[in-house]
């Protein structure tokens, strides 16, 4: 048994972290957040490197790699909060790749793989999605409903109303289908949300990166900040808070890594694993970033400090496709079904 | 990343499963008290021993199978899964033996290892004292040299199995002038002397897994010093490190079994239709799976990369907290019947209170995580 990454995967992680460390520094993230603009230059650069298509089949011009590789990139982007529409685009691509007809895939995936087409994914009720992350920048929008159905619509055929969320590192929009317009209902995906597990792992991975960054920032701060003549990190109330942050982050990391692994190695377990990952990562995202603000004391509450961007990103990602309660409910269904099968099985 | 067992590991697991299926323990005695129960565990260890399964992680030269860390973990998982009793000499097998292998002389290993394995000589641990729990180095039990013997006086607490033990892993102060951690020596004390009085320590569940030891001028030959005079702290650390490792895997499987039992009752009662119960049950499932993943990650990281990650302390912390939540939820799921004396759920509920205290309190574990994993500074206290 080995939880480690392969050499190739480690290389992807290393180069991603290096690149974003240079190209998505906190000052640059802040600049784009405050002006509510995506970093178009960085996005172009990532497209040239093949990031958006990393896990799309090479049949459509993608990198043909797996969910683990995609997960690595999502984590690094979460860690840096890079203001690019990566997550929403890859989540849209996941649902499309696993839910479409071959003809639909031919039409949509090459653009998503190259990044020429920016995608977005949102949860809709009766054809209306209140908040689609990346919705204002996207050309292609995937709407998924509670019943497991999925529709794809191009942005110029839908009702897209940009809005500002609390996380200005990415755009957002309200998106509604309009059956009265030609093309306004979009196209159904015959396999619906078959790719949802992949999408959930992607956002969970980003949350793990956000948590890591929040923890790292907090530990650095409490080692430096002195009160009563000592670093505040030496007080157990503070150090125990940090320990708790690590515990939550590691649970999120372990369940997310497991889910990424199941996609190729044990696909029957992906639905359960993705629900566990999204539940753990959503809870961790909310708790760890809130805790980070707390541990920073007064400055944690300022606009000027960098902690709040992490909190806001975590909030949006936690709510995306449902946070802990939603996925625990799904898990409970899976567990109950399993027990029904055991009870119904002939004994002996 | 590969979360499966390889061929050798699968073969190991299958061999053990097969052996366990063919060699179940005798049914658990319901009457006869603690002595009868202990004999049952001793017989079980003898059966394991006869089958070559008492301590697979020991080197073959000492009667083991030279099992890898992964195989050892599989061993504990399978024992847990088969719901067999814990071997009577668990402290000798997991703590005493491994400590002897690191620090013992050839004579000491010759003398002690085989009877540990066969359960002929039971071992107990004399570490904690009434005034030295989390602050173990503050222990006061004193050993004074007299000819070629040591004369020991003091008190130990939380000594499980003492009433059945032949040998005690005893840490005592041999130099009061030296700094706290440096004046200690690790002894193997013969429990069969009048100078050592054993008093059962009744716990909140009603029975006494543990004991107090009252040691009044007990005698220990010099040959029973382990690891050299004044080196007691280092030797004790070897023992404490082993404490966390092995048992964890059996405990983690046991937690899963308890959860599966609760899930089955919840399903029968239609509680999955109740959103609050469904949420609480699913949360426990996530935690259980996280514990398993973190335990395996921790172990395989050490096995492959030599470096432990943060998982060690995290796993014990998470396991103990989860077991408390699970046994509490069980009361809600099962109903007040779970609180009746003699009901296994009432035992699990009460026994779980000890999980966050024994083997390193949660408070201490958080300190370890904060200081050793996150590198946070420690507030200066009396050293």
Contacts between the chains, C-beta under 8 A, distances in Angstrom:
chain1	res1	chain2	res2	distance
A	1	B	2	6.6
A	1	B	3	5.8
A	1	B	4	6.9
A	1	B	5	6.4
A	1	B	9	7.8
A	1	B	70	6.3
A	1	B	296	5.7
A	1	B	300	4.9
A	2	B	1	6.3
A	2	B	2	5.1
A	2	B	3	8.0
A	2	B	300	5.7
A	2	B	304	6.1
A	3	B	1	6.0
A	3	B	3	7.4
A	3	B	296	7.3
A	3	B	297	4.4
A	3	B	300	6.0
A	3	B	301	6.9
A	4	B	1	6.6
A	4	B	301	7.5
A	4	B	304	6.5
A	4	B	305	7.2
A	5	B	1	6.6
A	6	B	1	7.6
A	9	B	1	7.9
A	68	B	1	6.2
A	215	B	374	8.0
A	219	B	374	5.1
A	219	B	375	7.1
A	219	B	376	6.7
A	222	B	376	6.8
A	223	B	375	7.5
A	223	B	376	6.5
A	223	B	377	6.6
A	230	B	377	7.4
A	230	B	379	6.7
A	231	B	376	7.9
A	231	B	377	5.2
A	233	B	370	7.8
A	233	B	376	4.3
A	233	B	377	5.9
A	234	B	376	6.9
A	234	B	377	4.4
A	234	B	378	6.1
A	234	B	379	4.3
A	235	B	379	6.6
A	236	B	363	7.8
A	236	B	366	7.6
A	236	B	367	7.1
A	236	B	370	8.0
A	236	B	379	7.4
A	239	B	366	7.2
A	239	B	367	7.1
A	239	B	370	3.7
A	239	B	371	7.5
A	239	B	374	7.6
A	239	B	376	4.8
A	240	B	363	7.7
A	240	B	366	4.5
A	240	B	367	7.8
A	240	B	370	6.7
A	242	B	370	5.7
A	242	B	374	5.6
A	242	B	376	6.4
A	243	B	365	7.9
A	243	B	366	4.2
A	243	B	367	7.9
A	243	B	369	4.1
A	243	B	370	4.8
A	243	B	373	8.0
A	243	B	374	7.1
A	244	B	366	7.5
A	246	B	310	6.3
A	246	B	314	7.2
A	246	B	369	6.0
A	246	B	373	6.6
A	246	B	374	6.4
A	247	B	314	5.6
A	247	B	317	6.6
A	247	B	318	6.5
A	247	B	369	7.6
A	250	B	294	6.4
A	250	B	310	6.3
A	250	B	311	7.2
A	250	B	314	5.8
A	251	B	286	7.8
A	251	B	287	7.6
A	251	B	290	4.5
A	251	B	294	7.4
A	251	B	318	7.3
A	254	B	290	5.5
A	254	B	293	4.0
A	254	B	294	5.2
A	254	B	297	6.2
A	255	B	286	6.8
A	255	B	289	6.9
A	255	B	290	5.8
A	255	B	293	6.8
A	257	B	1	7.1
A	257	B	293	7.7
A	258	B	3	6.9
A	258	B	289	7.6
A	258	B	293	5.5
A	260	B	1	8.0
A	261	B	1	5.3
A	261	B	3	5.7
A	265	B	2	7.5
A	265	B	3	7.0
A	265	B	4	7.5
A	266	B	3	8.0
A	276	B	285	7.5
A	276	B	286	4.9
A	276	B	289	6.1
A	276	B	290	7.9
A	279	B	282	7.4
A	279	B	283	7.7
A	279	B	286	5.6
A	280	B	286	5.7
A	280	B	290	6.7
A	324	B	283	7.9
A	325	B	279	6.1
A	328	B	278	7.2
A	328	B	279	5.0
A	328	B	282	3.6
A	328	B	283	5.9
A	328	B	286	7.2
A	329	B	275	6.9
A	329	B	278	6.0
A	329	B	279	6.7
A	329	B	282	7.1
A	331	B	282	4.1
A	331	B	285	6.1
A	331	B	286	7.0
A	332	B	272	5.7
A	332	B	278	3.6
A	332	B	279	7.1
A	332	B	281	6.0
A	332	B	282	4.4
A	333	B	272	7.7
A	333	B	278	8.0
A	335	B	263	6.0
A	335	B	272	7.5
A	335	B	281	7.0
A	335	B	282	6.9
A	335	B	285	6.2
A	336	B	267	6.0
A	336	B	272	4.1
A	336	B	278	7.9
A	339	B	263	6.3
A	339	B	264	6.4
A	339	B	267	4.3
A	340	B	267	7.3
A	343	B	267	7.3
